[in-house]
Amino acid sequence: MAQHAQLRIDTGLEIYFCDPQSPWQRGSNENTNGLLRQYFPKGTDLSQHGVDELSAVAHALNTRPRKTLGWRTPAEALDQLLKQDIIKGVTITG
C-alpha cells in the first residue's frame, strides 16, 4: 500500500501493518486463506480458473456465516455497515 498515508488522511481509517511471519496478527486473513484452500490448494494458479468459477467461490465465501460476525455473512455485515454510513467517503455504484 504505497499510498496508505493518503488513505488514512482521506478516510480517517487506522492503518495497521502486521509483522512478517506473524500469522496470529491477522487471524481473519488466515481463516479466509483456509476457506479458500477448500477450493484451491496452496500454490494454485488462479489465472487457470475462469471468472465464473472464481465468482462462484467468492459468492460461496461471502454468503457463509462467520462466528466472528455474530453468525452473519460477510455480505450481510458489509450491507449493514454501508447502511449505517460507518464507512464514510465510499461511493456505491451499480
C-alpha positions in Angstrom: 0.0 0.0 0.0 2.2 2.7 -1.3 -0.4 5.4 -0.6 -1.5 4.3 2.9 -0.8 7.7 4.5 -3.1 9.4 2.0 -5.8 6.8 2.5 -5.6 7.4 6.3 -5.9 11.2 5.7 -8.8 10.8 3.2 -10.8 8.3 5.2 -9.8 8.7 8.9 -9.2 4.9 9.0 -6.4 3.5 11.1 -3.8 1.6 9.1 -2.2 -1.4 10.6 0.7 -3.4 9.2 1.4 -6.9 10.5 4.9 -8.1 11.2 6.3 -10.6 8.7 5.9 -14.3 9.7 3.3 -13.4 12.3 0.0 -15.1 11.2 -1.6 -14.6 14.7 -1.7 -10.8 13.9 -4.1 -11.4 11.0 -6.4 -14.1 12.2 -9.3 -13.2 9.8 -6.9 -13.3 6.9 -5.5 -16.7 7.8 -9.0 -18.0 8.3 -10.0 -16.8 4.9 -6.9 -18.4 3.4 -8.0 -21.7 4.9 -11.5 -21.3 3.5 -10.1 -20.5 0.0 -7.9 -23.7 0.2 -11.1 -25.7 0.4 -11.5 -24.7 -3.3 -7.9 -24.0 -4.4 -4.9 -25.8 -2.9 -1.9 -23.7 -1.9 0.1 -22.6 -4.9 -2.9 -22.8 -7.3 -2.5 -20.6 -10.3 -5.8 -18.7 -10.2 -5.3 -17.5 -13.8 -6.1 -21.0 -14.8 -9.7 -20.6 -13.4 -12.4 -18.8 -15.2 -14.2 -15.7 -14.0 -17.4 -17.7 -13.4 -15.6 -20.2 -11.2 -13.8 -17.5 -9.2 -17.1 -15.6 -8.8 -18.9 -18.7 -7.6 -16.2 -19.2 -4.9 -16.4 -15.6 -3.9 -20.2 -15.8 -3.6 -19.9 -19.0 -1.5 -17.5 -17.4 0.9 -19.3 -14.1 1.1 -22.6 -15.8 1.9 -21.1 -18.2 4.5 -22.0 -17.2 8.1 -19.0 -16.4 10.3 -18.8 -16.7 14.1 -16.7 -13.5 14.3 -19.6 -11.7 12.6 -22.2 -12.9 15.1 -23.1 -15.6 12.6 -23.9 -13.1 9.9 -22.4 -13.5 6.5 -19.7 -11.1 5.3 -22.2 -9.8 2.7 -24.7 -9.1 5.5 -22.1 -7.4 7.6 -20.9 -5.2 4.8 -24.5 -4.3 3.9 -25.2 -3.3 7.5 -22.1 -1.1 7.6 -22.9 0.7 4.4 -26.5 1.3 5.5 -25.3 2.7 8.9 -22.9 5.0 7.0 -20.0 3.8 9.1 -17.8 3.7 6.0 -17.6 7.4 5.0 -16.4 8.5 1.7 -17.3 5.3 -0.1 -19.2 5.6 -3.3 -21.6 2.8 -4.0 -22.2 2.2 -7.7 -24.3 -0.4 -9.5 
